[in-house]
Amino acid sequence: MKYPTELRDFEWYRQNIPCLAACPVHTDSGKYVQLIAEGAFKEAYLVARSPNPIASICARVCAAPCEDACRRGKIDEAVSIRGLKRFVTEKYGPESSQPDTEKELYEGKPDAGSKTLWHLPDLVKRQKTSGNFKVAVIGSGPAGLACAHDLALMGYQVTIFEATSYVGGMMRLGIPEYRLPRGVIEKEVAVIKELGVEFRFNAGLNKGFGLAELRHLGYDAIFLGVGAMKGRDLDLPGVELDGVIKAVDYLLNVNSGYKIDLGKKVVVIGGGSVALDAARTAIRQFYQTMEEIERVVEAGDMHVAIDVARSAKRGGAEVIIASLESFEEMPAAKTVQGREEIQEAMKEGIKFVTSVGPHRFIGDNGKLKAIEFLEVERLFDEQGRFNPVLKPGTETIVETDTAILAIGQQPDLSFLKPEDGVEVTPQGTIKIDPETLQTTAPGVFSGGDVAFGPRILIEAAANGKRAAQSIDQYLRDKKKGLVTLQKPKLIVNIEEIPTRDYHMPFGYEHCERQSPPTVPTDRRTGITEVESGYNETEAVEQAKRCLYCHVQTIYDSEKCILCGACVDVCPEYCLKIIPFEELDMDADTKKAILDGIQLSEAEPLSVMIKDDEKCIRCGLCAKICPTGAMTMERFSFDETL
C-alpha cells in the first residue's frame, strides 16, 4: 500500500490553521476562540479587532468563511466562530459598555494573534512617515470604511464621499435591521470618525462631479468602493408588470423607511443571501400592522381580539422563495451561516420551491397576478458554466401579488468618463490589478462589488485594506505611477508546550455545536433583532470545541525508539509508522530525504506519517512517549516588511 505524503514547511503550518487562512482580512479566529475558552475575553476582542475595523458588524452578519473552513466541521460541526466574535464585541466593542478598548491597539499594543501587514500594530508604526497627502474614498460600505480606517491610521487625510444620506452603504440599505441594528453601524463608524476621517453625504459621483473634479480638489489618490446597487433584470414576458420589483430596490426602500404594498402573497425569485433577506423582510411586513395595533392597546379583552386578528393575518400571508437550484445547490446553502439562516426562514413560515425557473409573468390590467414556472432540466452546460435550461411541458402557475427578483446586482458606473482612463470589464466591473487593486488610471484604486462583482462583506473589507496598502506605497513614490507590492517576510514563532502542562478541555470532543440563541418566532416582527447572542457560560462552552490547530505534534526521529506507543494510543488513528518505500512521493523528494540523512535506498528505513485532518490535539501521543520524541508545539506567524 502507498501513502500519499507531503513534506511540511512553515507555509504548510500556516495554511493548516484553516480559519486563519480562510479569513479574507486574516483574523486569527482560532486564537480569539481559544482565548474565550480560557476566559481571556478582553484579549480575545483585541485579536478579533486588530485586523478588522468593522468587527462588531461582522460579528452579526459575516458569512463566516472561517466556519466553512473550520477543521472541526470535518469531524462533526464547525465551531461557532462568528457567534463567539459577537460575544466579545458586545463586551468590548464600540457598542459595549467599554467602547474604548480598541484604543490600546491604536496606541501600539500588539494583540495575541498571528499578524499580517494590515494588523493595527503595523499600521500604527507607519503613522509618522506617510506624508501630508489627501485621499478620496468613494462609498461608505465595508470596502470604503476599511480603506479609510487604515489610511487614517497611517496618517493620511481621508474624505469619504457617500451618495446617500446614510453611512454604511449596502450594509445599511441592503441588510435588514433585524440582522444588523443600525446603532452598531453608527458606533463602528464613530470610531473611524475619531481617527479624523471626514464624511460627505449626498455627494455621489456623477458626470458633473467625477474623478477629474476630485483631482482638482487636491486629492492625491482615489479609492472607488461604490458597490453594486443596481438589480439585474430578467428578459421574460411580463417583467414590466406592476408588482415585479428587484430585491435591491425593495430592500433599499424598506431600509430607508418607506412602506411598499406587497399584497398578501409574495414570491422571491433567487437562491442567495439577498433572496433570504428579501423574503424575511417581506414576511415581517405582513405582521407590522398587528404590531402597531398592539402598541396602542393598554389592557383588557382587546388582547384576545388582537390575538385572533394576528392569527388571521398570518394565515392569509404567504412568502415563497423559488430557486433554480435544489436545496443543496442554492448559493445560500453552501455556507454554515447560510444554512442556519435558511432554517430560521423556515421557522418564520417562509416556503421554498426549488429546481424551478420563471418562464413568464402573468398580469391583469397591468398588475401582476401569477408567475408561470418550469422545472429545471439542467443548471450547467457541458463546459461547467452556469447556463440553466428549463424543461418544456412542466408548467406550474403560482398566483402572487408581488414578485421580488433576487438574481444578482451590478454597479452603476455612469459617473466614469473616457478621459478618466478607467477601463471597465465586459462584465461591467472596474478593471483592476488583482494584486494591488490599482485601476488602469494612475492613483485610482478600486475594490468590493464594483471591482469583483457581488461578494461577501468581509471580502469587500479585505479589498479596502489591500487598497490602503497599495495607496500607501503609491503615495510614498508617486513618480513611479505603478504599484508593486513589497513581499513581506514571514516570521514564525514556535513555543514548545511542556507535556506535563498540556491538556484540552474536559469533554471537548463530545461537545455539540449550539448556534447563537434567537428570539421566539412569535416575537420576530418589525426590526426586532433575531439573534440574541451567547451568555458567558454558553460562549466558553462553545469555544472549548476548538481543536487548537495552532498546536502541532512534532516528531523527533533522533529520539524515537519505534516502540509504537503513540500509534497505539491515538484515539483517531491518525499516526502510522511505515516503511520508507511505502511513501507515495516523487523520486527527487525521496532522494533529497535520503541524502539528508546519509542513507542509501538499500538500507531499511521507517517513517512516521500523520493525517492532520483527523488529529484532535488530545496530546496523548506526547504524554505516552517514553523518550520525548513526540512534543506539542504552538505556532504563530507575523508578517513584516
FENWOVEN-V680796 format. One record per residue. PHI is phi in whole degrees, -180 to 180 (* if undefined). PSI is psi in radians with two decimals (none if undefined). D_FIRST is the distance of its C-alpha to the first C-alpha in Angstrom with 2 decimals. Layout:
BEGIN
((PHI PSI D_FIRST) (PHI PSI D_FIRST))
END
This chain:
BEGIN
((* 2.42 0.00) (-106 2.50 3.80) (-115 1.91 6.71) (-58 2.28 9.96) (-140 2.50 12.63) (-127 2.57 16.38) (-82 2.56 18.95) (-88 2.44 21.84) (-134 -3.11 25.43) (-66 -0.58 28.62) (-66 -0.62 28.55) (-61 -0.77 25.13) (-63 -0.66 26.76) (-68 -0.77 29.71) (-67 -0.39 27.82) (-89 0.32 25.93) (-108 1.42 29.30) (-62 -0.57 29.11) (-67 -0.67 32.66) (-65 -0.78 34.10) (-67 -0.54 32.20) (-84 -0.40 33.25) (-72 2.13 36.94) (-59 -0.52 39.01) (-98 0.13 41.44) (63 0.72 38.72) (-70 2.34 39.97) (-82 1.29 38.01) (-60 -0.77 37.82) (-59 -0.62 35.49) (-68 -0.77 37.94) (-71 -0.51 40.95) (-65 -0.77 39.18) (-64 -0.66 38.32) (-66 -0.64 41.92) (-63 -0.75 43.19) (-59 -0.54 41.11) (-90 0.00 42.79) (83 0.14 46.22) (-93 1.27 46.79) (-70 -0.72 48.04) (-65 -0.79 50.14) (-62 -0.63 47.42) (-63 -0.75 45.09) (-61 -0.75 47.71) (-62 -0.63 48.08) (-66 -0.74 44.34) (-69 -0.60 44.56) (-85 -0.53 47.81) (-53 -0.79 47.23) (-94 -0.08 45.42) (-130 1.79 46.92) (-72 -0.15 50.70) (-122 0.74 50.45) (-61 -0.68 48.26) (-68 -0.59 50.63) (-69 -0.84 50.50) (-62 -0.54 46.71) (-63 -0.30 46.63) (-107 -0.61 48.19) (-130 0.13 46.99) (-65 2.46 43.91) (-71 -0.18 41.15) (55 1.10 38.86) (-61 -0.37 35.79) (-61 -0.66 34.78) (-71 -0.64 34.34) (-64 -0.53 32.25) (-89 -0.29 29.86) (-51 2.24 30.05) (-69 -0.44 26.69) (-62 -0.54 28.38) (-66 -0.34 28.74) (-84 -0.21 25.01) (-100 -0.90 25.26) (-138 -1.48 28.66) (-135 2.63 31.48) (-63 2.69 32.37) (-65 2.51 34.84) (-81 1.26 38.36) (-67 -0.77 38.77) (-64 -0.78 41.74) (-61 -0.61 43.64) (-72 -0.57 43.21) (-63 -0.73 44.58) (-60 -0.69 47.58) (-56 -0.78 48.09) (-81 -0.50 48.59) (-70 -0.58 50.56) (-69 -0.37 52.95) (-87 -0.64 53.50) (-132 -0.07 53.86) (-76 3.12 53.87) (-63 -0.36 57.10) (-87 -0.01 57.55) (-93 -3.10 57.53) (-82 -0.08 60.29) (-127 1.12 58.95) (-74 -0.12 58.74) (-101 0.24 59.05) (-59 -0.67 55.85) (-66 -0.24 54.24) (-62 -0.43 57.18) (-60 -0.66 55.43) (-70 -0.69 52.81) (-64 -0.45 55.63) (-86 0.04 57.11) (102 0.05 53.98) (-71 2.19 52.24) (-77 2.58 48.47) (-85 3.04 46.26) (-88 -0.04 43.39) (-96 3.09 40.56) (-66 2.63 38.70) (-133 2.58 41.08) (-115 -3.11 41.42) (-64 -0.36 44.55) (-101 0.20 46.18) (-70 2.73 46.07) (-58 -0.69 49.62) (-56 -0.72 49.74) (-72 -0.70 49.13) (-62 -0.71 51.53) (-67 -0.61 54.25) (-62 -0.54 53.89) (-85 -0.01 54.83) (-56 -0.66 57.92) (-94 0.04 60.55) (-117 0.15 59.31) (-84 -0.34 59.11) (85 2.98 62.68) (-96 1.20 65.24) (-107 2.67 63.54) (-110 2.38 63.85) (-127 2.33 60.97) (-101 2.22 61.38) (-111 2.13 58.66) (-101 1.93 59.12) (108 2.34 57.95) (-110 0.52 57.50) (-79 -2.93 54.22) (-60 -0.67 51.04) (-67 -0.82 50.58) (-65 -0.76 54.23) (-64 -0.75 54.48) (-65 -0.73 51.39) (-63 -0.82 52.64) (-64 -0.75 56.14) (-57 -0.88 55.00) (-69 -0.71 52.98) (-65 -0.69 55.67) (-63 -0.70 58.38) (-65 -0.51 56.52) (-84 0.03 56.33) (99 0.15 60.11) (-85 2.68 60.70) (-87 1.97 63.48) (-118 2.34 61.74) (-123 2.25 63.35) (-99 2.19 61.57) (-102 2.02 63.23) (-113 2.27 62.60) (-70 -0.49 63.84) (-101 -3.06 64.58) (-94 0.14 66.56) (-118 2.53 63.46) (-89 2.52 60.88) (118 -0.21 57.20) (57 -2.39 56.89) (-71 -0.26 54.63) (-62 -0.64 53.53) (-90 -0.73 57.06) (-90 -0.26 58.03) (-110 -0.52 54.78) (-94 2.21 53.22) (-63 2.65 55.24) (-70 -0.42 56.98) (-68 -0.27 55.46) (-101 -0.64 52.16) (-135 1.70 53.62) (-58 2.41 57.05) (-65 -0.48 59.27) (-62 -0.57 60.30) (-66 -0.74 56.80) (-61 -0.83 56.98) (-60 -0.74 60.48) (-73 -0.60 59.61) (-65 -0.74 56.52) (-70 -0.57 58.71) (-59 -0.61 61.48) (-65 -0.71 59.25) (-68 -0.66 58.73) (-62 -0.66 62.49) (-63 -0.38 63.13) (-78 -0.09 61.26) (104 0.08 64.02) (-72 2.28 62.47) (-94 2.43 65.27) (-114 2.30 64.90) (-122 2.06 66.98) (-98 2.82 66.95) (52 0.72 68.03) (-132 0.81 67.29) (-72 2.80 64.71) (-78 2.55 64.55) (-152 -3.05 66.45) (-62 -0.52 68.22) (-90 -0.29 71.06) (-140 1.64 69.01) (-130 -2.62 65.83) (-65 -0.69 64.02) (-63 -0.70 67.13) (-67 -0.64 69.19) (-64 -0.73 66.61) (-64 -0.67 66.70) (-64 -0.51 70.49) (-79 -0.02 70.35) (97 0.26 68.66) (-80 2.22 65.00) (-84 -0.40 62.88) (-149 2.72 59.59) (-135 2.36 58.74) (-115 2.17 55.73) (-99 1.89 55.57) (-129 0.89 53.90) (-80 -0.09 55.98) (74 -3.01 53.22) (-125 1.65 53.03) (-110 0.21 55.95) (-111 2.22 56.64) (-75 2.62 55.13) (-83 2.65 53.87) (-95 2.78 55.87) (-109 2.31 55.01) (-92 1.33 56.67) (-134 2.66 57.63) (-59 2.34 60.98) (87 0.03 62.79) (-66 -0.30 60.91) (-85 -0.06 64.33) (-63 2.59 65.58) (-66 2.17 66.86) (116 -0.20 64.15) (-100 1.96 61.19) (-130 2.80 60.21) (-90 2.49 57.35) (-59 -0.70 55.33) (-62 -0.78 55.91) (-64 -0.72 59.67) (-61 -0.87 59.69) (-66 -0.68 57.89) (-59 -0.74 60.03) (-70 -0.82 63.18) (-63 -0.77 62.22) (-75 -0.19 60.97) (-94 0.01 64.21) (99 0.11 66.26) (-93 2.54 67.29) (-97 2.40 67.26) (-122 2.24 66.05) (-78 1.95 67.15) (-97 -0.15 64.06) (79 -2.69 65.76) (-112 -0.19 64.03) (-129 2.23 60.99) (-128 2.36 58.50) (-118 2.13 55.46) (-100 2.19 53.12) (-102 2.03 51.10) (148 2.90 47.78) (-134 0.29 44.54) (-105 -2.95 44.26) (-67 -0.57 45.62) (-66 -0.65 49.09) (-62 -0.74 49.33) (-64 -0.76 48.65) (-60 -0.77 51.22) (-66 -0.76 53.79) (-67 -0.76 53.29) (-71 -0.50 53.43) (-72 -0.72 56.49) (-62 -0.75 58.16) (-68 -0.46 57.83) (-71 -0.57 59.45) (-62 -0.58 62.39) (-65 -0.46 63.15) (-100 -0.05 63.69) (-64 -0.71 65.58) (-62 -0.76 69.02) (-63 -0.66 68.65) (-66 -0.68 67.57) (-65 -0.65 70.63) (-65 -0.75 72.88) (-59 -0.61 71.37) (-66 -0.44 72.20) (-97 -0.11 75.90) (-86 2.23 76.12) (-95 -0.74 77.32) (-171 3.14 77.50) (89 -2.90 78.70) (-67 -0.21 77.93) (-58 -0.50 76.80) (-62 -0.68 73.31) (-64 -0.77 73.14) (-61 -0.71 74.29) (-69 -0.65 71.69) (-60 -0.73 68.89) (-65 -0.76 70.00) (-63 -0.72 70.26) (-62 -0.77 66.82) (-62 -0.72 65.30) (-65 -0.72 67.13) (-63 -0.79 66.02) (-65 -0.65 62.37) (-64 -0.54 62.70) (-90 -0.30 63.95) (-85 2.50 61.58) (-148 2.26 58.34) (-126 2.24 55.69) (-122 2.41 52.85) (-104 2.11 49.91) (-112 2.14 48.98) (-126 2.58 45.82) (-64 -0.59 44.30) (-85 2.79 40.85) (-74 3.02 39.46) (-54 -0.81 39.13) (-67 -0.50 35.48) (-91 -0.23 36.35) (-57 2.33 39.51) (-52 -0.68 39.42) (-67 -0.45 40.76) (-86 0.02 37.96) (-90 0.01 35.19) (-126 2.74 35.91) (-59 -0.82 36.17) (-64 -0.70 39.85) (-63 -0.72 40.57) (-64 -0.67 39.21) (-67 -0.62 41.38) (-69 -0.61 44.38) (-61 -0.71 43.92) (-63 -0.70 44.06) (-65 -0.68 47.24) (-62 -0.71 48.76) (-64 -0.70 48.21) (-60 -0.57 49.90) (-81 -0.02 52.83) (98 0.12 53.28) (-78 2.34 51.83) (-99 2.63 50.49) (-120 2.31 47.61) (-122 2.06 47.58) (-114 2.86 44.40) (59 0.67 43.38) (-135 2.68 46.99) (-133 2.56 48.92) (-69 2.42 52.67) (-110 -0.63 54.54) (-164 2.73 58.09) (-105 2.29 60.31) (-107 2.27 63.33) (-129 3.03 66.59) (-143 2.07 70.21) (56 0.72 72.95) (80 0.05 70.46) (-113 2.35 68.60) (-61 2.35 65.01) (-123 -0.50 64.92) (-164 2.91 61.48) (-126 2.35 58.21) (-96 2.14 56.79) (-109 2.65 52.99) (-122 2.65 50.63) (-70 2.64 47.11) (-86 2.19 44.33) (-84 -0.70 42.76) (-158 2.65 40.20) (-98 -0.59 39.75) (-123 2.58 37.94) (-85 -3.03 38.60) (-64 -0.43 36.28) (-88 0.05 35.75) (82 0.18 34.70) (-85 2.56 38.08) (-68 1.92 39.99) (-153 1.31 42.57) (-61 2.49 43.56) (-125 2.23 45.10) (-94 2.65 47.31) (-95 2.00 47.77) (-61 2.60 51.41) (86 0.11 53.08) (-115 0.55 51.42) (-63 2.38 54.31) (-134 2.30 54.89) (-101 2.19 57.92) (-117 2.02 57.66) (-71 2.46 61.01) (-161 2.72 61.12) (-94 -0.50 63.61) (-142 2.41 61.33) (-116 2.17 58.20) (-108 2.08 56.38) (-92 1.91 54.16) (-114 1.16 51.15) (-115 0.35 49.42) (121 2.84 49.12) (-129 2.88 51.36) (-146 2.69 52.52) (-79 2.74 54.50) (-103 1.88 58.20) (-109 0.46 58.71) (-66 -0.25 62.32) (-78 -0.27 63.43) (-76 2.44 61.87) (-120 2.67 64.27) (-53 -0.66 63.55) (-71 -0.19 65.10) (-69 -0.47 62.59) (77 0.26 59.96) (-98 1.99 57.17) (-81 2.63 55.03) (-117 2.47 53.62) (-78 2.88 50.43) (-60 -0.39 50.55) (-82 -0.04 49.15) (86 0.28 52.28) (-107 2.88 50.75) (-76 2.32 51.79) (-76 2.21 49.93) (-136 2.80 48.46) (-76 2.09 46.28) (-64 -0.34 43.13) (-88 -0.80 42.72) (-97 -0.32 46.37) (67 0.31 47.74) (-79 2.43 50.78) (-81 -3.02 52.47) (-76 -0.07 54.07) (-104 2.19 57.21) (-56 2.36 57.37) (81 0.00 57.57) (-114 2.17 56.51) (-122 2.81 53.16) (-153 2.68 51.66) (-165 3.06 48.93) (80 -2.74 48.09) (-59 -0.60 48.67) (-69 -0.37 51.20) (-104 -0.57 48.66) (-116 -0.05 45.35) (84 2.99 46.57) (-54 2.25 46.35) (-144 2.99 43.82) (-74 2.77 43.44) (-56 -0.77 45.96) (-71 -0.48 43.78) (-69 -0.67 42.60) (-63 -0.74 46.29) (-61 -0.70 47.02) (-63 -0.66 44.27) (-61 -0.75 45.94) (-61 -0.71 49.22) (-70 -0.71 47.84) (-62 -0.75 46.15) (-63 -0.66 49.47) (-62 -0.69 51.36) (-63 -0.76 49.27) (-69 -0.72 50.00) (-63 -0.70 53.69) (-59 -0.83 53.98) (-69 -0.65 52.70) (-62 -0.79 54.83) (-75 -0.37 57.98) (-72 -0.38 57.44) (-147 1.30 57.81) (-64 -0.39 59.53) (-65 -0.49 60.41) (-71 -0.61 56.90) (79 -0.58 56.87) (-111 2.61 53.09) (-108 2.26 50.63) (-122 1.96 47.54) (-67 2.33 45.76) (-71 2.40 45.09) (-81 2.14 41.47) (-75 2.74 41.37) (-87 2.53 39.83) (-102 2.10 37.15) (-103 2.19 37.98) (-106 2.20 35.26) (-108 2.18 36.53) (-124 2.23 34.35) (-122 2.07 35.62) (-80 2.25 33.99) (-94 2.11 34.76) (-54 2.27 35.88) (-56 -0.66 33.57) (-66 -0.40 36.65) (-95 -0.19 37.79) (-81 2.28 34.60) (-160 2.69 34.56) (-108 2.75 33.92) (-58 2.49 36.61) (-61 2.25 36.82) (75 0.19 35.23) (-61 -0.56 33.93) (-73 -0.30 30.66) (-105 -0.12 32.79) (-70 2.26 35.50) (-92 2.64 35.83) (-67 2.29 36.91) (-121 2.01 40.63) (-65 2.75 41.97) (-54 2.51 45.26) (-61 2.64 48.26) (-131 2.77 50.40) (-75 2.68 54.00) (-58 2.61 54.79) (-62 -0.52 54.94) (-75 -0.06 58.69) (-109 0.11 59.34) (-90 1.33 57.41) (-125 2.70 60.40) (57 -2.23 61.57) (-103 0.23 59.96) (-56 2.17 58.84) (-69 2.24 55.56) (-73 -0.80 52.87) (-89 2.34 50.54) (-106 -0.24 52.14) (89 2.77 49.45) (-76 2.59 48.00) (-87 3.11 50.23) (-63 -0.76 49.26) (-63 -0.79 47.66) (-64 -0.71 45.57) (-64 -0.81 44.50) (-63 -0.73 43.36) (-63 -0.76 41.45) (-70 -0.63 39.64) (-66 -0.50 38.97) (-68 -0.18 37.25) (-76 -0.24 34.42) (-60 2.43 33.24) (-94 0.20 29.84) (50 1.04 31.16) (-66 -0.25 28.71) (-67 -0.40 30.96) (-97 2.28 29.59) (-124 2.55 26.26) (-81 2.16 24.51) (-112 2.27 24.71) (-109 2.21 22.82) (-108 1.81 24.72) (-65 -0.42 22.65) (-67 -0.49 26.01) (-96 -0.24 26.88) (-72 2.38 23.61) (-112 0.24 23.76) (56 0.64 20.21) (-75 -0.42 21.89) (79 0.16 19.34) (-63 -0.68 22.33) (-64 -0.68 21.37) (-65 -0.74 18.00) (-69 -0.61 19.97) (-85 -0.30 22.82) (-62 2.06 21.13) (-72 -0.34 22.46) (-104 0.05 20.10) (54 0.78 16.82) (-101 0.00 16.24) (-111 2.45 15.61) (-143 2.53 12.72) (-110 2.08 12.99) (-132 2.80 9.96) (-63 2.54 10.33) (-57 -0.65 11.55) (-70 -0.19 9.69) (-87 -0.03 6.33) (-71 2.32 8.71) (-92 1.59 9.11) (-147 2.59 12.79) (-65 2.71 15.66) (-62 -0.65 16.95) (-65 -0.72 20.24) (-66 -0.74 18.96) (-59 -0.76 16.82) (-64 -0.71 20.01) (-62 -0.67 22.17) (-64 -0.81 20.28) (-65 -0.73 20.57) (-63 -0.61 24.19) (-68 -0.48 24.94) (-109 0.16 24.18) (57 0.84 25.61) (-126 2.67 22.77) (-97 2.88 21.64) (-67 -0.29 18.16) (-76 -0.40 19.15) (-84 2.51 19.51) (-68 2.45 16.91) (-150 2.31 16.07) (-110 2.67 14.46) (-134 2.66 14.29) (-99 2.23 15.12) (-122 2.71 13.68) (-141 2.39 15.59) (-96 1.77 15.73) (-73 -0.28 19.41) (-66 -0.49 19.91) (-95 -0.40 19.82) (-63 2.28 21.78) (-108 0.23 25.34) (58 0.63 26.77) (-71 -0.45 27.90) (81 0.07 27.89) (-63 -0.58 26.98) (-63 -0.73 24.37) (-70 -0.67 27.21) (-68 -0.58 29.74) (-88 -0.29 27.89) (-64 2.12 26.82) (-76 -0.28 29.24) (-114 -0.05 29.35) (77 0.36 29.41) (-71 -0.44 26.12) (-110 2.17 25.33) (-130 2.82 28.14) (-107 2.16 29.12) (-132 2.38 30.64) (-97 2.30 32.54) (-111 2.45 32.48) (-142 2.82 35.30) (-137 2.40 36.23) (-128 2.43 39.59) (-103 2.51 40.60) (-150 2.64 43.71) (-83 none 45.52))
END
